[in-house]
Amino acid sequence: MTGWKYPGTAGKSYAQGLEPATWNCPALLVLCTCPDETVADNIARQVVTRRLAACVNRLDGVRSTYYWNGGLQQDPEVLLLIKTTPDCHEALQACLKSLHPYENPEFITTPIIAGSDAYLQWVAANCGAGA
């Protein structure tokens, strides 16, 4: 997807070969904040039902501090910890954007480079078209 940039990559975007599907890792952890439990629950259920994620943890009680529209904001949020695979990343991002009420929802991805073999196999088995 164009427009997503990675620090330290000289402005390269997904279109220039940095797609998570090309990362050499067994799974990804995606972070996303939601305004409340209702939105968080809906997104979690949708992405797991659609097999875009194997598991979503919801952490209530997060307090976010940030600038938005020129002013300092402080809001309670629910943090989603979404476990997925590199092959599902792009579809997960599109789904999350379509379901999320924020104009600019948080969507931060980090590779999972190590973990329990059994757990990582379970993540892979529960994501994607073959799940």
KOLGU-4560 file (N, C-alpha, C; in nm, 3 decimals, padded with zeros to 5 digits):
<recs>
<n_xx: 00.085 n_yy: -00.117 n_zz: 00.000 ca_xx: 00.000 ca_yy: 00.000 ca_zz: 00.000 c_xx: 00.089 c_yy: 00.123 c_zz: 00.000 mol: A seq: 1 type: MET>
<n_xx: 00.066 n_yy: 00.209 n_zz: -00.089 ca_xx: 00.146 ca_yy: 00.330 ca_zz: -00.095 c_xx: 00.106 c_yy: 00.424 c_zz: 00.017 mol: A seq: 2 type: THR>
<n_xx: 00.200 n_yy: 00.508 n_zz: 00.054 ca_xx: 00.174 ca_yy: 00.606 ca_zz: 00.158 c_xx: 00.223 c_yy: 00.565 c_zz: 00.295 mol: A seq: 3 type: GLY>
<n_xx: 00.252 n_yy: 00.439 n_zz: 00.317 ca_xx: 00.302 ca_yy: 00.394 ca_zz: 00.446 c_xx: 00.454 c_yy: 00.392 c_zz: 00.436 mol: A seq: 4 type: TRP>
<n_xx: 00.519 n_yy: 00.466 n_zz: 00.522 ca_xx: 00.665 ca_yy: 00.479 ca_zz: 00.517 c_xx: 00.728 c_yy: 00.415 c_zz: 00.641 mol: A seq: 5 type: LYS>
<n_xx: 00.850 n_yy: 00.373 n_zz: 00.624 ca_xx: 00.926 ca_yy: 00.313 ca_zz: 00.733 c_xx: 01.047 c_yy: 00.400 c_zz: 00.764 mol: A seq: 6 type: TYR>
<n_xx: 01.067 n_yy: 00.435 n_zz: 00.891 ca_xx: 01.184 ca_yy: 00.515 ca_zz: 00.927 c_xx: 01.312 c_yy: 00.442 c_zz: 00.886 mol: A seq: 7 type: PRO>
<n_xx: 01.410 n_yy: 00.518 n_zz: 00.840 ca_xx: 01.539 ca_yy: 00.460 ca_zz: 00.806 c_xx: 01.542 c_yy: 00.385 c_zz: 00.675 mol: A seq: 8 type: GLY>
<n_xx: 01.439 n_yy: 00.399 n_zz: 00.593 ca_xx: 01.435 ca_yy: 00.328 ca_zz: 00.466 c_xx: 01.436 c_yy: 00.424 c_zz: 00.348 mol: A seq: 9 type: THR>
<n_xx: 01.487 n_yy: 00.542 n_zz: 00.369 ca_xx: 01.499 ca_yy: 00.642 ca_zz: 00.263 c_xx: 01.367 c_yy: 00.666 c_zz: 00.190 mol: A seq: 10 type: ALA>
<n_xx: 01.258 n_yy: 00.669 n_zz: 00.266 ca_xx: 01.129 ca_yy: 00.702 ca_zz: 00.208 c_xx: 01.063 c_yy: 00.591 c_zz: 00.130 mol: A seq: 11 type: GLY>
<n_xx: 01.115 n_yy: 00.469 n_zz: 00.136 ca_xx: 01.053 ca_yy: 00.359 ca_zz: 00.064 c_xx: 00.918 c_yy: 00.326 c_zz: 00.125 mol: A seq: 12 type: LYS>
<n_xx: 00.827 n_yy: 00.285 n_zz: 00.042 ca_xx: 00.694 ca_yy: 00.246 ca_zz: 00.088 c_xx: 00.669 c_yy: 00.100 c_zz: 00.052 mol: A seq: 13 type: SER>
<n_xx: 00.552 n_yy: 00.049 n_zz: 00.085 ca_xx: 00.517 ca_yy: -00.088 ca_zz: 00.049 c_xx: 00.540 c_yy: -00.115 c_zz: -00.098 mol: A seq: 14 type: TYR>
<n_xx: 00.506 n_yy: -00.019 n_zz: -00.180 ca_xx: 00.517 ca_yy: -00.037 ca_zz: -00.325 c_xx: 00.662 c_yy: -00.060 c_zz: -00.369 mol: A seq: 15 type: ALA>
<n_xx: 00.758 n_yy: -00.032 n_zz: -00.283 ca_xx: 00.898 ca_yy: -00.046 ca_zz: -00.318 c_xx: 00.963 c_yy: -00.167 c_zz: -00.250 mol: A seq: 16 type: GLN>
<n_xx: 00.883 n_yy: -00.268 n_zz: -00.216 ca_xx: 00.939 ca_yy: -00.393 ca_zz: -00.168 c_xx: 00.950 c_yy: -00.412 c_zz: -00.019 mol: A seq: 17 type: GLY>
<n_xx: 00.882 n_yy: -00.331 n_zz: 00.061 ca_xx: 00.889 ca_yy: -00.348 ca_zz: 00.205 c_xx: 00.760 c_yy: -00.404 c_zz: 00.263 mol: A seq: 18 type: LEU>
<n_xx: 00.683 n_yy: -00.474 n_zz: 00.183 ca_xx: 00.558 ca_yy: -00.529 ca_zz: 00.229 c_xx: 00.584 c_yy: -00.632 c_zz: 00.340 mol: A seq: 19 type: GLU>
<n_xx: 00.503 n_yy: -00.630 n_zz: 00.447 ca_xx: 00.520 ca_yy: -00.730 ca_zz: 00.552 c_xx: 00.516 c_yy: -00.874 c_zz: 00.499 mol: A seq: 20 type: PRO>
<n_xx: 00.447 n_yy: -00.898 n_zz: 00.388 ca_xx: 00.443 ca_yy: -01.033 ca_zz: 00.332 c_xx: 00.581 c_yy: -01.081 c_zz: 00.289 mol: A seq: 21 type: ALA>
<n_xx: 00.676 n_yy: -00.989 n_zz: 00.272 ca_xx: 00.811 ca_yy: -01.028 ca_zz: 00.233 c_xx: 00.905 c_yy: -01.038 c_zz: 00.353 mol: A seq: 22 type: THR>
<n_xx: 00.858 n_yy: -01.004 n_zz: 00.472 ca_xx: 00.943 ca_yy: -01.011 ca_zz: 00.591 c_xx: 00.969 c_yy: -01.156 c_zz: 00.625 mol: A seq: 23 type: TRP>
<n_xx: 01.086 n_yy: -01.185 n_zz: 00.671 ca_xx: 01.123 ca_yy: -01.322 ca_zz: 00.708 c_xx: 01.093 c_yy: -01.343 c_zz: 00.856 mol: A seq: 24 type: ASN>
<n_xx: 00.964 n_yy: -01.352 n_zz: 00.887 ca_xx: 00.922 ca_yy: -01.378 ca_zz: 01.024 c_xx: 00.795 c_yy: -01.462 c_zz: 01.020 mol: A seq: 25 type: CYS>
<n_xx: 00.771 n_yy: -01.542 n_zz: 01.124 ca_xx: 00.654 ca_yy: -01.629 ca_zz: 01.121 c_xx: 00.522 c_yy: -01.560 c_zz: 01.151 mol: A seq: 26 type: PRO>
<n_xx: 00.527 n_yy: -01.447 n_zz: 01.220 ca_xx: 00.403 ca_yy: -01.380 ca_zz: 01.260 c_xx: 00.430 c_yy: -01.232 c_zz: 01.285 mol: A seq: 27 type: ALA>
<n_xx: 00.321 n_yy: -01.156 n_zz: 01.297 ca_xx: 00.329 ca_yy: -01.013 ca_zz: 01.322 c_xx: 00.242 c_yy: -00.977 c_zz: 01.442 mol: A seq: 28 type: LEU>
<n_xx: 00.281 n_yy: -00.873 n_zz: 01.512 ca_xx: 00.200 ca_yy: -00.815 ca_zz: 01.618 c_xx: 00.159 c_yy: -00.676 c_zz: 01.573 mol: A seq: 29 type: LEU>
<n_xx: 00.028 n_yy: -00.653 n_zz: 01.564 ca_xx: -00.026 ca_yy: -00.524 ca_zz: 01.523 c_xx: -00.090 c_yy: -00.457 c_zz: 01.645 mol: A seq: 30 type: VAL>
<n_xx: -00.057 n_yy: -00.331 n_zz: 01.667 ca_xx: -00.116 ca_yy: -00.253 ca_zz: 01.776 c_xx: -00.218 c_yy: -00.157 c_zz: 01.718 mol: A seq: 31 type: LEU>
<n_xx: -00.331 n_yy: -00.147 n_zz: 01.784 ca_xx: -00.436 ca_yy: -00.055 ca_zz: 01.740 c_xx: -00.514 c_yy: -00.010 c_zz: 01.863 mol: A seq: 32 type: CYS>
<n_xx: -00.530 n_yy: 00.122 n_zz: 01.879 ca_xx: -00.612 ca_yy: 00.172 ca_zz: 01.989 c_xx: -00.753 c_yy: 00.200 c_zz: 01.940 mol: A seq: 33 type: THR>
<n_xx: -00.849 n_yy: 00.181 n_zz: 02.029 ca_xx: -00.991 ca_yy: 00.203 ca_zz: 02.001 c_xx: -01.050 c_yy: 00.294 c_zz: 02.108 mol: A seq: 34 type: CYS>
<n_xx: -01.156 n_yy: 00.367 n_zz: 02.073 ca_xx: -01.211 ca_yy: 00.463 ca_zz: 02.168 c_xx: -01.285 c_yy: 00.400 c_zz: 02.286 mol: A seq: 35 type: PRO>
<n_xx: -01.334 n_yy: 00.277 n_zz: 02.269 ca_xx: -01.408 ca_yy: 00.213 ca_zz: 02.377 c_xx: -01.416 c_yy: 00.062 c_zz: 02.355 mol: A seq: 36 type: ASP>
<n_xx: -01.470 n_yy: -00.007 n_zz: 02.454 ca_xx: -01.479 ca_yy: -00.153 ca_zz: 02.449 c_xx: -01.571 c_yy: -00.202 c_zz: 02.339 mol: A seq: 37 type: GLU>
<n_xx: -01.676 n_yy: -00.129 n_zz: 02.309 ca_xx: -01.770 ca_yy: -00.171 ca_zz: 02.204 c_xx: -01.699 c_yy: -00.177 c_zz: 02.068 mol: A seq: 38 type: THR>
<n_xx: -01.626 n_yy: -00.073 n_zz: 02.035 ca_xx: -01.551 ca_yy: -00.070 ca_zz: 01.908 c_xx: -01.443 c_yy: -00.177 c_zz: 01.909 mol: A seq: 39 type: VAL>
<n_xx: -01.370 n_yy: -00.188 n_zz: 02.020 ca_xx: -01.263 ca_yy: -00.287 ca_zz: 02.030 c_xx: -01.317 c_yy: -00.429 c_zz: 02.013 mol: A seq: 40 type: ALA>
<n_xx: -01.430 n_yy: -00.459 n_zz: 02.077 ca_xx: -01.489 ca_yy: -00.592 ca_zz: 02.066 c_xx: -01.533 c_yy: -00.621 c_zz: 01.923 mol: A seq: 41 type: ASP>
<n_xx: -01.596 n_yy: -00.524 n_zz: 01.857 ca_xx: -01.640 ca_yy: -00.543 ca_zz: 01.720 c_xx: -01.522 c_yy: -00.570 c_zz: 01.627 mol: A seq: 42 type: ASN>
<n_xx: -01.417 n_yy: -00.489 n_zz: 01.637 ca_xx: -01.300 ca_yy: -00.509 ca_zz: 01.552 c_xx: -01.236 c_yy: -00.644 c_zz: 01.580 mol: A seq: 43 type: ILE>
<n_xx: -01.219 n_yy: -00.679 n_zz: 01.707 ca_xx: -01.158 ca_yy: -00.807 ca_zz: 01.743 c_xx: -01.236 c_yy: -00.923 c_zz: 01.684 mol: A seq: 44 type: ALA>
<n_xx: -01.367 n_yy: -00.921 n_zz: 01.702 ca_xx: -01.451 ca_yy: -01.030 ca_zz: 01.649 c_xx: -01.445 c_yy: -01.037 c_zz: 01.496 mol: A seq: 45 type: ARG>
<n_xx: -01.450 n_yy: -00.922 n_zz: 01.431 ca_xx: -01.450 ca_yy: -00.920 ca_zz: 01.285 c_xx: -01.319 c_yy: -00.973 c_zz: 01.227 mol: A seq: 46 type: GLN>
<n_xx: -01.206 n_yy: -00.929 n_zz: 01.280 ca_xx: -01.079 ca_yy: -00.972 ca_zz: 01.220 c_xx: -01.050 c_yy: -01.119 c_zz: 01.248 mol: A seq: 47 type: VAL>
<n_xx: -01.095 n_yy: -01.171 n_zz: 01.362 ca_xx: -01.076 ca_yy: -01.313 ca_zz: 01.390 c_xx: -01.173 c_yy: -01.397 c_zz: 01.307 mol: A seq: 48 type: VAL>
<n_xx: -01.299 n_yy: -01.354 n_zz: 01.299 ca_xx: -01.399 ca_yy: -01.426 ca_zz: 01.219 c_xx: -01.359 c_yy: -01.433 c_zz: 01.072 mol: A seq: 49 type: THR>
<n_xx: -01.302 n_yy: -01.324 n_zz: 01.022 ca_xx: -01.260 ca_yy: -01.319 ca_zz: 00.881 c_xx: -01.125 c_yy: -01.388 c_zz: 00.859 mol: A seq: 50 type: ARG>
<n_xx: -01.066 n_yy: -01.443 n_zz: 00.964 ca_xx: -00.937 ca_yy: -01.514 ca_zz: 00.959 c_xx: -00.822 c_yy: -01.423 c_zz: 00.918 mol: A seq: 51 type: ARG>
<n_xx: -00.834 n_yy: -01.296 n_zz: 00.954 ca_xx: -00.726 ca_yy: -01.201 ca_zz: 00.931 c_xx: -00.631 c_yy: -01.195 c_zz: 01.050 mol: A seq: 52 type: LEU>
<n_xx: -00.674 n_yy: -01.250 n_zz: 01.162 ca_xx: -00.593 ca_yy: -01.259 ca_zz: 01.283 c_xx: -00.629 c_yy: -01.388 c_zz: 01.354 mol: A seq: 53 type: ALA>
<n_xx: -00.530 n_yy: -01.446 n_zz: 01.420 ca_xx: -00.554 ca_yy: -01.568 ca_zz: 01.498 c_xx: -00.609 c_yy: -01.534 c_zz: 01.636 mol: A seq: 54 type: ALA>
<n_xx: -00.566 n_yy: -01.419 n_zz: 01.689 ca_xx: -00.602 ca_yy: -01.382 ca_zz: 01.825 c_xx: -00.593 c_yy: -01.232 c_zz: 01.840 mol: A seq: 55 type: CYS>
<n_xx: -00.683 n_yy: -01.175 n_zz: 01.920 ca_xx: -00.678 ca_yy: -01.033 ca_zz: 01.954 c_xx: -00.697 c_yy: -01.021 c_zz: 02.104 mol: A seq: 56 type: VAL>
<n_xx: -00.600 n_yy: -00.959 n_zz: 02.171 ca_xx: -00.614 ca_yy: -00.927 ca_zz: 02.313 c_xx: -00.659 c_yy: -00.783 c_zz: 02.325 mol: A seq: 57 type: ASN>
<n_xx: -00.751 n_yy: -00.758 n_zz: 02.419 ca_xx: -00.798 ca_yy: -00.622 ca_zz: 02.444 c_xx: -00.750 c_yy: -00.577 c_zz: 02.582 mol: A seq: 58 type: ARG>
<n_xx: -00.677 n_yy: -00.468 n_zz: 02.584 ca_xx: -00.626 ca_yy: -00.413 ca_zz: 02.710 c_xx: -00.701 c_yy: -00.284 c_zz: 02.740 mol: A seq: 59 type: LEU>
<n_xx: -00.794 n_yy: -00.292 n_zz: 02.833 ca_xx: -00.872 ca_yy: -00.175 ca_zz: 02.873 c_xx: -00.790 c_yy: -00.091 c_zz: 02.972 mol: A seq: 60 type: ASP>
<n_xx: -00.825 n_yy: 00.032 n_zz: 02.987 ca_xx: -00.761 ca_yy: 00.119 ca_zz: 03.084 c_xx: -00.637 c_yy: 00.191 c_zz: 03.032 mol: A seq: 61 type: GLY>
<n_xx: -00.615 n_yy: 00.187 n_zz: 02.901 ca_xx: -00.503 ca_yy: 00.261 ca_zz: 02.842 c_xx: -00.541 c_yy: 00.409 c_zz: 02.839 mol: A seq: 62 type: VAL>
<n_xx: -00.447 n_yy: 00.493 n_zz: 02.871 ca_xx: -00.470 ca_yy: 00.638 ca_zz: 02.864 c_xx: -00.371 c_yy: 00.696 c_zz: 02.765 mol: A seq: 63 type: ARG>
<n_xx: -00.420 n_yy: 00.754 n_zz: 02.657 ca_xx: -00.335 ca_yy: 00.807 ca_zz: 02.550 c_xx: -00.325 c_yy: 00.959 c_zz: 02.559 mol: A seq: 64 type: SER>
<n_xx: -00.205 n_yy: 01.009 n_zz: 02.539 ca_xx: -00.178 ca_yy: 01.152 ca_zz: 02.537 c_xx: -00.115 c_yy: 01.184 c_zz: 02.402 mol: A seq: 65 type: THR>
<n_xx: -00.173 n_yy: 01.279 n_zz: 02.329 ca_xx: -00.128 ca_yy: 01.307 ca_zz: 02.193 c_xx: -00.180 c_yy: 01.443 c_zz: 02.148 mol: A seq: 66 type: TYR>
<n_xx: -00.120 n_yy: 01.494 n_zz: 02.041 ca_xx: -00.170 ca_yy: 01.615 ca_zz: 01.978 c_xx: -00.263 c_yy: 01.578 c_zz: 01.864 mol: A seq: 67 type: TYR>
<n_xx: -00.376 n_yy: 01.645 n_zz: 01.855 ca_xx: -00.469 ca_yy: 01.624 ca_zz: 01.744 c_xx: -00.541 c_yy: 01.754 c_zz: 01.717 mol: A seq: 68 type: TRP>
<n_xx: -00.545 n_yy: 01.794 n_zz: 01.592 ca_xx: -00.610 ca_yy: 01.918 ca_zz: 01.550 c_xx: -00.559 c_yy: 02.038 c_zz: 01.630 mol: A seq: 69 type: ASN>
<n_xx: -00.427 n_yy: 02.039 n_zz: 01.653 ca_xx: -00.364 ca_yy: 02.154 ca_zz: 01.717 c_xx: -00.374 c_yy: 02.160 c_zz: 01.867 mol: A seq: 70 type: GLY>
<n_xx: -00.433 n_yy: 02.059 n_zz: 01.930 ca_xx: -00.446 ca_yy: 02.064 ca_zz: 02.075 c_xx: -00.404 c_yy: 01.935 c_zz: 02.142 mol: A seq: 71 type: GLY>
<n_xx: -00.360 n_yy: 01.948 n_zz: 02.266 ca_xx: -00.321 ca_yy: 01.832 ca_zz: 02.345 c_xx: -00.447 c_yy: 01.757 c_zz: 02.387 mol: A seq: 72 type: LEU>
<n_xx: -00.447 n_yy: 01.627 n_zz: 02.359 ca_xx: -00.561 ca_yy: 01.540 ca_zz: 02.394 c_xx: -00.516 c_yy: 01.435 c_zz: 02.495 mol: A seq: 73 type: GLN>
<n_xx: -00.607 n_yy: 01.396 n_zz: 02.582 ca_xx: -00.584 ca_yy: 01.284 ca_zz: 02.674 c_xx: -00.714 c_yy: 01.207 c_zz: 02.681 mol: A seq: 74 type: GLN>
<n_xx: -00.708 n_yy: 01.082 n_zz: 02.636 ca_xx: -00.831 ca_yy: 01.003 ca_zz: 02.627 c_xx: -00.810 c_yy: 00.861 c_zz: 02.676 mol: A seq: 75 type: ASP>
<n_xx: -00.913 n_yy: 00.804 n_zz: 02.737 ca_xx: -00.907 ca_yy: 00.661 ca_zz: 02.768 c_xx: -00.928 c_yy: 00.582 c_zz: 02.639 mol: A seq: 76 type: PRO>
<n_xx: -00.855 n_yy: 00.474 n_zz: 02.622 ca_xx: -00.869 ca_yy: 00.391 ca_zz: 02.503 c_xx: -00.854 c_yy: 00.245 c_zz: 02.541 mol: A seq: 77 type: GLU>
<n_xx: -00.887 n_yy: 00.160 n_zz: 02.447 ca_xx: -00.865 ca_yy: 00.016 ca_zz: 02.459 c_xx: -00.760 c_yy: -00.020 c_zz: 02.354 mol: A seq: 78 type: VAL>
<n_xx: -00.653 n_yy: -00.086 n_zz: 02.398 ca_xx: -00.546 ca_yy: -00.125 ca_zz: 02.308 c_xx: -00.568 c_yy: -00.268 c_zz: 02.260 mol: A seq: 79 type: LEU>
<n_xx: -00.567 n_yy: -00.286 n_zz: 02.128 ca_xx: -00.575 ca_yy: -00.419 ca_zz: 02.069 c_xx: -00.435 c_yy: -00.468 c_zz: 02.038 mol: A seq: 80 type: LEU>
<n_xx: -00.406 n_yy: -00.592 n_zz: 02.077 ca_xx: -00.283 ca_yy: -00.663 ca_zz: 02.039 c_xx: -00.327 c_yy: -00.773 c_zz: 01.945 mol: A seq: 81 type: LEU>
<n_xx: -00.298 n_yy: -00.754 n_zz: 01.818 ca_xx: -00.350 ca_yy: -00.842 ca_zz: 01.713 c_xx: -00.237 c_yy: -00.929 c_zz: 01.660 mol: A seq: 82 type: ILE>
<n_xx: -00.253 n_yy: -01.062 n_zz: 01.670 ca_xx: -00.154 ca_yy: -01.155 ca_zz: 01.616 c_xx: -00.201 c_yy: -01.205 c_zz: 01.481 mol: A seq: 83 type: LYS>
<n_xx: -00.115 n_yy: -01.186 n_zz: 01.380 ca_xx: -00.149 ca_yy: -01.222 ca_zz: 01.244 c_xx: -00.025 c_yy: -01.274 c_zz: 01.173 mol: A seq: 84 type: THR>
<n_xx: -00.038 n_yy: -01.299 n_zz: 01.044 ca_xx: 00.074 ca_yy: -01.344 ca_zz: 00.962 c_xx: 00.108 c_yy: -01.236 c_zz: 00.859 mol: A seq: 85 type: THR>
<n_xx: 00.230 n_yy: -01.239 n_zz: 00.806 ca_xx: 00.265 ca_yy: -01.142 ca_zz: 00.702 c_xx: 00.169 c_yy: -01.145 c_zz: 00.582 mol: A seq: 86 type: PRO>
<n_xx: 00.123 n_yy: -01.263 n_zz: 00.544 ca_xx: 00.033 ca_yy: -01.273 ca_zz: 00.428 c_xx: -00.103 c_yy: -01.206 c_zz: 00.452 mol: A seq: 87 type: ASP>
<n_xx: -00.145 n_yy: -01.194 n_zz: 00.577 ca_xx: -00.276 ca_yy: -01.135 ca_zz: 00.608 c_xx: -00.268 c_yy: -00.986 c_zz: 00.641 mol: A seq: 88 type: CYS>
<n_xx: -00.148 n_yy: -00.932 n_zz: 00.648 ca_xx: -00.129 ca_yy: -00.795 ca_zz: 00.697 c_xx: -00.205 c_yy: -00.691 c_zz: 00.617 mol: A seq: 89 type: HIS>
<n_xx: -00.196 n_yy: -00.695 n_zz: 00.486 ca_xx: -00.259 ca_yy: -00.592 ca_zz: 00.404 c_xx: -00.412 c_yy: -00.597 c_zz: 00.415 mol: A seq: 90 type: GLU>
<n_xx: -00.468 n_yy: -00.717 n_zz: 00.412 ca_xx: -00.614 ca_yy: -00.732 ca_zz: 00.426 c_xx: -00.659 c_yy: -00.691 c_zz: 00.566 mol: A seq: 91 type: ALA>
<n_xx: -00.579 n_yy: -00.722 n_zz: 00.667 ca_xx: -00.610 ca_yy: -00.680 ca_zz: 00.804 c_xx: -00.614 c_yy: -00.529 c_zz: 00.813 mol: A seq: 92 type: LEU>
<n_xx: -00.517 n_yy: -00.463 n_zz: 00.754 ca_xx: -00.512 ca_yy: -00.316 ca_zz: 00.756 c_xx: -00.637 c_yy: -00.257 c_zz: 00.690 mol: A seq: 93 type: GLN>
<n_xx: -00.674 n_yy: -00.309 n_zz: 00.575 ca_xx: -00.793 ca_yy: -00.258 ca_zz: 00.504 c_xx: -00.919 c_yy: -00.281 c_zz: 00.587 mol: A seq: 94 type: ALA>
<n_xx: -00.931 n_yy: -00.397 n_zz: 00.647 ca_xx: -01.048 ca_yy: -00.428 ca_zz: 00.730 c_xx: -01.055 c_yy: -00.335 c_zz: 00.850 mol: A seq: 95 type: CYS>
<n_xx: -00.943 n_yy: -00.319 n_zz: 00.916 ca_xx: -00.940 ca_yy: -00.233 ca_zz: 01.034 c_xx: -00.979 c_yy: -00.090 c_zz: 00.999 mol: A seq: 96 type: LEU>
<n_xx: -00.925 n_yy: -00.039 n_zz: 00.889 ca_xx: -00.959 ca_yy: 00.097 ca_zz: 00.847 c_xx: -01.109 c_yy: 00.111 c_zz: 00.817 mol: A seq: 97 type: LYS>
<n_xx: -01.169 n_yy: 00.007 n_zz: 00.759 ca_xx: -01.311 ca_yy: 00.014 ca_zz: 00.725 c_xx: -01.400 c_yy: 00.008 c_zz: 00.848 mol: A seq: 98 type: SER>
<n_xx: -01.354 n_yy: -00.056 n_zz: 00.955 ca_xx: -01.435 ca_yy: -00.073 ca_zz: 01.075 c_xx: -01.412 c_yy: 00.035 c_zz: 01.181 mol: A seq: 99 type: LEU>
<n_xx: -01.299 n_yy: 00.102 n_zz: 01.174 ca_xx: -01.256 ca_yy: 00.192 ca_zz: 01.282 c_xx: -01.320 c_yy: 00.330 c_zz: 01.268 mol: A seq: 100 type: HIS>
<n_xx: -01.367 n_yy: 00.388 n_zz: 01.379 ca_xx: -01.429 ca_yy: 00.520 ca_zz: 01.371 c_xx: -01.330 c_yy: 00.636 c_zz: 01.364 mol: A seq: 101 type: PRO>
<n_xx: -01.203 n_yy: 00.613 n_zz: 01.398 ca_xx: -01.106 ca_yy: 00.722 ca_zz: 01.394 c_xx: -01.072 c_yy: 00.760 c_zz: 01.251 mol: A seq: 102 type: TYR>
<n_xx: -01.048 n_yy: 00.889 n_zz: 01.230 ca_xx: -01.004 ca_yy: 00.939 ca_zz: 01.100 c_xx: -00.867 c_yy: 00.881 c_zz: 01.062 mol: A seq: 103 type: GLU>
<n_xx: -00.782 n_yy: 00.865 n_zz: 01.161 ca_xx: -00.646 ca_yy: 00.815 ca_zz: 01.140 c_xx: -00.615 c_yy: 00.711 c_zz: 01.247 mol: A seq: 104 type: ASN>
<n_xx: -00.668 n_yy: 00.589 n_zz: 01.233 ca_xx: -00.648 ca_yy: 00.489 ca_zz: 01.339 c_xx: -00.503 c_yy: 00.443 c_zz: 01.349 mol: A seq: 105 type: PRO>
<n_xx: -00.462 n_yy: 00.416 n_zz: 01.470 ca_xx: -00.328 ca_yy: 00.361 ca_zz: 01.494 c_xx: -00.322 c_yy: 00.221 c_zz: 01.432 mol: A seq: 106 type: GLU>
<n_xx: -00.217 n_yy: 00.197 n_zz: 01.356 ca_xx: -00.193 ca_yy: 00.065 ca_zz: 01.296 c_xx: -00.041 c_yy: 00.049 c_zz: 01.291 mol: A seq: 107 type: PHE>
<n_xx: 00.014 n_yy: -00.008 n_zz: 01.396 ca_xx: 00.159 ca_yy: -00.024 ca_zz: 01.409 c_xx: 00.190 c_yy: -00.172 c_zz: 01.407 mol: A seq: 108 type: ILE>
<n_xx: 00.284 n_yy: -00.209 n_zz: 01.322 ca_xx: 00.318 ca_yy: -00.350 ca_zz: 01.304 c_xx: 00.462 c_yy: -00.375 c_zz: 01.342 mol: A seq: 109 type: THR>
<n_xx: 00.483 n_yy: -00.482 n_zz: 01.415 ca_xx: 00.618 ca_yy: -00.526 ca_zz: 01.448 c_xx: 00.629 c_yy: -00.676 c_zz: 01.420 mol: A seq: 110 type: THR>
<n_xx: 00.742 n_yy: -00.719 n_zz: 01.367 ca_xx: 00.757 ca_yy: -00.862 ca_zz: 01.341 c_xx: 00.775 c_yy: -00.939 c_zz: 01.472 mol: A seq: 111 type: PRO>
<n_xx: 00.720 n_yy: -01.058 n_zz: 01.476 ca_xx: 00.746 ca_yy: -01.151 ca_zz: 01.585 c_xx: 00.857 c_yy: -01.242 c_zz: 01.533 mol: A seq: 112 type: ILE>
<n_xx: 00.975 n_yy: -01.226 n_zz: 01.585 ca_xx: 01.089 ca_yy: -01.300 ca_zz: 01.531 c_xx: 01.117 c_yy: -01.429 c_zz: 01.607 mol: A seq: 113 type: ILE>
<n_xx: 01.055 n_yy: -01.446 n_zz: 01.723 ca_xx: 01.074 ca_yy: -01.568 ca_zz: 01.800 c_xx: 00.953 c_yy: -01.590 c_zz: 01.888 mol: A seq: 114 type: ALA>
<n_xx: 00.931 n_yy: -01.715 n_zz: 01.925 ca_xx: 00.820 ca_yy: -01.750 ca_zz: 02.012 c_xx: 00.807 c_yy: -01.901 c_zz: 02.019 mol: A seq: 115 type: GLY>
<n_xx: 00.713 n_yy: -01.946 n_zz: 02.095 ca_xx: 00.685 ca_yy: -02.089 ca_zz: 02.105 c_xx: 00.650 c_yy: -02.144 c_zz: 01.967 mol: A seq: 116 type: SER>
<n_xx: 00.718 n_yy: -02.250 n_zz: 01.925 ca_xx: 00.689 ca_yy: -02.310 ca_zz: 01.795 c_xx: 00.542 c_yy: -02.348 c_zz: 01.784 mol: A seq: 117 type: ASP>
<n_xx: 00.487 n_yy: -02.406 n_zz: 01.889 ca_xx: 00.347 ca_yy: -02.450 ca_zz: 01.886 c_xx: 00.255 c_yy: -02.329 c_zz: 01.869 mol: A seq: 118 type: ALA>
<n_xx: 00.282 n_yy: -02.220 n_zz: 01.940 ca_xx: 00.197 ca_yy: -02.101 ca_zz: 01.929 c_xx: 00.206 c_yy: -02.039 c_zz: 01.791 mol: A seq: 119 type: TYR>
<n_xx: 00.327 n_yy: -02.025 n_zz: 01.739 ca_xx: 00.344 ca_yy: -01.965 ca_zz: 01.606 c_xx: 00.281 c_yy: -02.050 c_zz: 01.497 mol: A seq: 120 type: LEU>
<n_xx: 00.286 n_yy: -02.182 n_zz: 01.513 ca_xx: 00.217 ca_yy: -02.271 ca_zz: 01.418 c_xx: 00.066 c_yy: -02.254 c_zz: 01.429 mol: A seq: 121 type: GLN>
<n_xx: 00.016 n_yy: -02.234 n_zz: 01.551 ca_xx: -00.127 ca_yy: -02.211 ca_zz: 01.572 c_xx: -00.170 c_yy: -02.080 c_zz: 01.505 mol: A seq: 122 type: TRP>
<n_xx: -00.089 n_yy: -01.974 n_zz: 01.519 ca_xx: -00.120 ca_yy: -01.847 ca_zz: 01.454 c_xx: -00.129 c_yy: -01.869 c_zz: 01.303 mol: A seq: 123 type: VAL>
<n_xx: -00.030 n_yy: -01.935 n_zz: 01.246 ca_xx: -00.030 ca_yy: -01.959 ca_zz: 01.101 c_xx: -00.150 c_yy: -02.042 c_zz: 01.056 mol: A seq: 124 type: ALA>
<n_xx: -00.187 n_yy: -02.139 n_zz: 01.135 ca_xx: -00.299 ca_yy: -02.228 ca_zz: 01.100 c_xx: -00.433 c_yy: -02.159 c_zz: 01.110 mol: A seq: 125 type: ALA>
<n_xx: -00.440 n_yy: -02.048 n_zz: 01.183 ca_xx: -00.568 ca_yy: -01.981 ca_zz: 01.205 c_xx: -00.580 c_yy: -01.846 c_zz: 01.134 mol: A seq: 126 type: ASN>
<n_xx: -00.490 n_yy: -01.819 n_zz: 01.042 ca_xx: -00.496 ca_yy: -01.697 ca_zz: 00.962 c_xx: -00.498 c_yy: -01.734 c_zz: 00.814 mol: A seq: 127 type: CYS>
<n_xx: -00.570 n_yy: -01.657 n_zz: 00.736 ca_xx: -00.565 ca_yy: -01.671 ca_zz: 00.593 c_xx: -00.671 c_yy: -01.763 c_zz: 00.535 mol: A seq: 128 type: GLY>
<n_xx: -00.667 n_yy: -01.774 n_zz: 00.405 ca_xx: -00.768 ca_yy: -01.848 ca_zz: 00.331 c_xx: -00.775 c_yy: -01.996 c_zz: 00.367 mol: A seq: 129 type: ALA>
<n_xx: -00.662 n_yy: -02.054 n_zz: 00.405 ca_xx: -00.659 ca_yy: -02.197 ca_zz: 00.436 c_xx: -00.701 c_yy: -02.231 c_zz: 00.578 mol: A seq: 130 type: GLY>
<n_xx: -00.731 n_yy: -02.129 n_zz: 00.659 ca_xx: -00.764 ca_yy: -02.154 ca_zz: 00.800 c_xx: -00.903 c_yy: -02.214 c_zz: 00.815 mol: A seq: 131 type: ALA>
</recs>
